[in-house]
Amino acid sequence: MASHKRAGFLGDTDDESMPPALGEGCELPLSFSIGAAVHCDDGRCGRLARVVIDPSTDRVTALIVEKGFLQREDRVVPVMAVKSASDDQIVLGMHSSALRDLQEYREVDFRVPVERWDRGKYQPEQTRYAASPYEAVAGSGVVPSRRYRFHEGVPFSLKVVGRGTKVRDADGSLGEVDHVLVDCEGQHITHLIVRQGLFSDYVIVPVDAIVEVDDTGILLTLARDEVRALPRYDRA
């Protein structure tokens, strides 16, 4: 297939080769709804916990499938294993026993002290203030730190999006990711469905409005007035 250029979240990217279309039964678009049941050839085999994306190409590369409850086993499932996906369920073209052979996924959080604190540089969820018990003697005061999250089982260049991933527009906090819409042919994200407010108002955000994806969430180019003008998504 001829190469083409596509603008990803981080700018233009040359794609020398496109991945093949997803499995038989794939419909346009795929709806990767966080929390949806995942079914294998022999029955239900977990639920969708997260989606792995490549921010340089706007592609979904893998799904994080959560198995178990008390003893969870999260596995990285290549997106090419998907046969179909809707708001309610995702169907994989594999036996449930094959999940055990896939890469395990774990999240590891750690914090690093910030030497030069810039209040406007970090999001609130990245920071923690720790007051020293010896403050009165040593005068150490408050020590800010930044939180980092390592996604074990996923390459560093890729980003992980799940339910609760924060979405911000140009005016501040907007809502959280509910699910991701993806085209079959190239696995490119076409839209995000963002859940807003206590009464779960769902707004459809086009991928072109995404400017950045990082550990703090997803940043949009849109102002709040532009968000209000976007179409709504009906989950009924």
Secondary structure, DSSP 8 states (H G I E B T S, - for coil): ---EEEEETTEEEEESS------TT--SSEEEETT-EEEETTEEEEEEEEEEEETTTTEEEEEEEEE-SSS-EEEEEEGGGEEEE-SSEEEESS-GGGGGGS-B-EEEEEEEE-SS--TTTS-GGGEEEEE-TTHHHH---EEEEEEEEEEETS-TTSEEEETT-EEEETTEEEEEEEEEEE-TTT-BEEEEEEEETTTTEEEEEEGGGEEEEETTEEEES--HHHHHTS-B----
